Amino acid sequence: MTQNSFCFTVLLFIFMGCARRVHPPEDSMPVDHVVWDSLVQAHVSEDGWVDYKGFIEDSVRLNRYLNLLSQHHPNKAHWTRDEQLAYWINAYNAFTVQLIIRHYPIKSIRKITWTIPFINTPWKIKFIHIQGIFYSLGQIEHDILRKQFQEPRIHFAINCASYSCPPLLNHAYQPNQIDTQLNHAAVRFINDPLRNKISKNKVEVSSIFLWFRGDFTKDRTLKDFLNSYSNIPVRSDQSIKYLPYDWTLNEQ
């Protein structure tokens, strides 16, 4: 098969997949995230560094969890908001791990490319199949987590497999703990000196706060948001600078 015919076949597959169903099924029930919880406890350190070789060796269990996700699409009929939110955060993180180990070893997630020219980032690849609907990581992040939930703390919960990303939690996000877990993620990230540098003399924060500034400032200023979680108060007269983003793989 030539490269052009391969690209056409993949494109046709994507478009057919997208056309098959535009609405999620209403008969699926909430899932248990116990397998993902055990996986991240085994292969993610307390500081959030990931043992991708360990995930490769444990790929049978990882695939079991991903298959579980693929067979249960969240819906409003049977799922609470917190059940949906926990599902999509865990799904984003688990499918990101799958994408990395499929291409391992790599130095950065940004090195993952596809043969089709307009799919120029890994976040546009529609490799996630959930009950007849195909998603990319970007769609889960922007169209679902950001748009539907209006929850800025998700930026500290989803992990893009990179050094400057908020650390991957070594527990699954759980519906009955989600608010506490998101608060913990926000406090952990904002006070992490590897990713943000807030002191009495300077305020240098992650580029996440620049890229998604609107998510953090819908009903307050960015300084107000930071002060909700920062151990060191950001004064009103202090200027905010943004740190360069390190896309190196977040590997142990």
C-alpha positions as CSV (number, residue, x, y, z in Angstrom):
1,M,0.0,0.0,0.0
2,T,1.4,3.4,-0.9
3,Q,1.6,6.2,1.6
4,N,-1.2,8.2,-0.2
5,S,-3.6,5.2,-0.2
6,F,-2.7,4.5,3.4
7,C,-3.6,8.1,4.3
8,F,-6.8,7.9,2.4
9,T,-7.8,4.7,4.1
10,V,-7.1,6.2,7.6
11,L,-9.0,9.3,6.7
12,L,-12.0,7.3,5.5
13,F,-11.9,5.2,8.7
14,I,-12.0,8.3,10.8
15,F,-14.8,10.0,8.9
16,M,-16.9,6.8,8.9
17,G,-16.2,6.4,12.7
18,C,-17.3,10.0,13.4
19,A,-20.4,9.6,11.2
20,R,-21.6,6.4,12.8
21,R,-22.8,8.0,16.0
22,V,-22.8,11.6,17.1
23,H,-24.6,11.1,20.4
24,P,-23.3,9.0,23.3
25,P,-25.4,6.0,24.2
26,E,-27.7,6.4,27.1
27,D,-27.6,2.9,28.5
28,S,-24.0,2.7,29.9
29,M,-23.4,2.7,33.6
30,P,-20.6,4.3,35.7
31,V,-17.3,2.3,35.8
32,D,-15.0,1.3,38.7
33,H,-11.5,2.8,38.4
34,V,-9.9,0.2,40.7
35,V,-7.6,-1.1,37.9
36,W,-6.3,2.3,37.0
37,D,-5.8,3.0,40.7
38,S,-3.6,-0.1,41.1
39,L,-1.7,0.7,37.9
40,V,-0.7,4.2,38.8
41,Q,0.2,3.2,42.4
42,A,2.5,0.6,40.8
43,H,4.0,2.7,38.1
44,V,3.8,6.4,39.2
45,S,5.9,7.8,42.0
46,E,4.6,10.0,44.8
47,D,6.1,12.9,42.9
48,G,4.3,12.1,39.7
49,W,7.2,10.6,37.6
50,V,6.1,7.7,35.4
51,D,7.7,4.3,34.9
52,Y,6.7,3.7,31.3
53,K,8.7,0.5,31.1
54,G,6.6,-0.7,34.0
55,F,3.4,0.2,32.1
56,I,4.6,-1.8,29.1
57,E,5.2,-4.8,31.2
58,D,1.8,-4.3,32.8
59,S,0.1,-3.7,29.4
60,V,-2.4,-6.5,29.9
61,R,-4.0,-4.8,32.9
62,L,-3.7,-1.4,31.2
63,N,-5.6,-2.7,28.1
64,R,-8.2,-4.2,30.4
65,Y,-8.9,-0.8,31.9
66,L,-8.9,0.9,28.5
67,N,-11.3,-1.7,27.2
68,L,-13.6,-1.0,30.2
69,L,-13.6,2.7,29.4
70,S,-14.2,2.0,25.7
71,Q,-17.4,0.0,26.6
72,H,-18.9,2.7,28.9
73,H,-19.5,6.2,27.5
74,P,-20.7,8.7,30.2
75,N,-24.2,9.9,29.9
76,K,-26.4,12.2,31.9
77,A,-29.1,9.6,32.3
78,H,-27.2,7.4,34.6
79,W,-24.0,9.2,35.5
80,T,-23.6,12.0,38.0
81,R,-21.5,15.0,37.1
82,D,-18.7,13.8,39.4
83,E,-18.8,10.3,37.9
84,Q,-18.5,11.9,34.4
85,L,-15.7,14.2,35.5
86,A,-13.6,11.4,37.2
87,Y,-14.1,9.2,34.1
88,W,-12.8,11.8,31.6
89,I,-9.8,12.8,33.7
90,N,-8.8,9.2,34.2
91,A,-9.5,8.4,30.5
92,Y,-7.3,11.3,29.4
93,N,-4.4,10.2,31.6
94,A,-4.7,6.5,30.8
95,F,-5.0,7.0,27.0
96,T,-2.0,9.4,27.2
97,V,0.0,6.6,28.8
98,Q,-1.1,4.2,26.1
99,L,0.0,6.7,23.4
100,I,3.4,7.0,24.9
101,I,4.1,3.3,25.3
102,R,2.9,2.6,21.8
103,H,5.8,4.9,20.6
104,Y,8.3,4.2,23.4
105,P,11.1,5.0,23.7
106,I,10.7,8.7,22.9
107,K,12.1,11.9,24.4
108,S,8.9,13.9,24.2
109,I,5.2,13.4,23.4
110,R,5.6,16.1,20.8
111,K,7.8,13.7,18.8
112,I,4.8,11.6,18.0
113,T,3.6,12.5,14.5
114,W,1.2,11.0,12.0
115,T,1.5,10.6,8.2
116,I,-1.4,12.8,7.5
117,P,-0.2,16.4,7.1
118,F,-2.9,18.3,9.0
119,I,-2.6,16.0,12.0
120,N,0.6,17.7,13.2
121,T,0.3,17.1,16.9
122,P,-0.4,14.0,19.0
123,W,-3.4,15.8,20.5
124,K,-5.3,15.6,17.2
125,I,-4.9,11.9,16.6
126,K,-8.3,10.2,17.0
127,F,-7.1,6.9,18.5
128,I,-9.6,6.8,21.4
129,H,-12.7,4.7,20.6
130,I,-15.6,4.8,23.2
131,Q,-18.8,3.1,22.2
132,G,-18.8,4.1,18.5
133,I,-17.3,7.6,19.0
134,F,-13.7,8.4,18.2
135,Y,-11.9,11.0,20.2
136,S,-8.5,12.7,20.3
137,L,-6.9,13.8,23.5
138,G,-7.5,17.4,22.4
139,Q,-11.2,16.8,22.1
140,I,-11.4,15.2,25.6
141,E,-9.5,18.2,27.0
142,H,-11.1,21.1,25.1
143,D,-14.6,19.9,24.0
144,I,-15.5,17.9,27.1
145,L,-13.4,18.7,30.2
146,R,-13.0,22.5,29.6
147,K,-16.3,23.2,27.8
148,Q,-18.8,21.0,29.5
149,F,-17.5,21.1,33.1
150,Q,-16.2,24.7,33.3
151,E,-13.7,23.5,36.0
152,P,-10.3,25.2,35.9
153,R,-8.7,22.7,38.3
154,I,-8.8,20.0,35.6
155,H,-5.6,21.6,34.2
156,F,-3.8,20.3,37.3
157,A,-5.3,16.8,37.0
158,I,-4.7,15.9,33.4
159,N,-1.2,15.0,32.5
160,C,0.5,15.6,29.1
161,A,3.4,13.2,29.8
162,S,5.9,16.1,30.1
163,Y,8.2,17.5,32.7
164,S,6.4,20.8,33.0
165,C,3.0,19.2,33.2
166,P,1.2,18.9,36.6
167,P,2.4,15.6,38.1
168,L,0.3,12.6,37.4
169,L,-1.5,11.5,40.5
170,N,-0.6,8.0,41.6
171,H,-4.3,7.3,42.5
172,A,-7.3,7.2,40.2
173,Y,-9.7,10.2,40.4
174,Q,-12.8,9.0,42.2
175,P,-16.3,10.5,42.0
176,N,-16.8,10.6,45.8
177,Q,-13.4,12.3,46.3
178,I,-13.2,14.4,43.1
179,D,-13.4,17.9,44.7
180,T,-10.8,17.1,47.4
181,Q,-8.6,15.5,44.8
182,L,-8.8,18.5,42.5
183,N,-8.1,20.9,45.4
184,H,-5.0,18.8,46.2
185,A,-3.9,18.9,42.6
186,A,-4.2,22.7,42.5
187,V,-2.3,23.2,45.8
188,R,0.4,20.7,44.8
189,F,1.0,22.2,41.4
190,I,0.9,25.9,42.3
191,N,3.3,25.4,45.1
192,D,5.6,23.0,43.2
193,P,9.0,24.9,42.8
194,L,9.8,22.8,39.7
195,R,6.8,24.2,37.8
196,N,6.0,27.5,39.5
197,K,8.2,30.0,41.4
198,I,6.2,32.1,43.7
199,S,8.0,34.1,46.3
200,K,7.8,37.5,48.1
201,N,10.1,39.0,45.4
202,K,8.8,37.4,42.2
203,V,6.0,35.5,40.6
204,E,6.9,33.1,37.7
205,V,4.2,30.6,36.9
206,S,3.6,27.9,34.4
207,S,2.7,28.7,30.8
208,I,-0.5,26.8,31.5
209,F,-1.8,30.0,33.2
210,L,-1.0,31.9,30.0
211,W,-2.5,29.5,27.5
212,F,-5.7,28.9,29.4
213,R,-5.9,32.3,31.2
214,G,-9.6,32.6,30.5
215,D,-10.4,29.4,32.3
216,F,-8.8,30.8,35.5
217,T,-10.3,34.4,35.3
218,K,-14.0,33.9,34.5
219,D,-15.0,35.4,37.8
220,R,-11.7,36.6,39.3
221,T,-8.3,37.8,38.4
222,L,-5.4,35.4,37.9
223,K,-3.8,36.6,41.1
224,D,-7.0,35.9,43.0
225,F,-7.0,32.4,41.6
226,L,-3.4,31.8,42.5
227,N,-4.0,33.1,46.0
228,S,-6.7,30.5,46.5
229,Y,-4.1,27.8,46.5
230,S,-0.6,29.4,46.9
231,N,1.2,29.1,50.3
232,I,2.8,32.5,49.5
233,P,0.4,35.3,48.7
234,V,0.7,37.1,45.4
235,R,0.5,40.8,46.0
236,S,-1.6,43.1,43.8
237,D,1.5,45.1,42.8
238,Q,3.5,42.1,41.7
239,S,3.9,41.3,38.0
240,I,3.4,37.8,36.7
241,K,5.9,36.2,34.3
242,Y,5.5,32.9,32.6
243,L,8.0,30.1,32.6
244,P,9.1,28.2,29.4
245,Y,7.5,24.8,29.1
246,D,9.7,21.7,29.2
247,W,8.2,19.0,27.0
248,T,10.7,16.3,28.0
249,L,9.1,13.0,28.9
250,N,8.0,12.8,32.5
251,E,9.9,9.6,33.0
252,Q,11.3,8.1,36.2
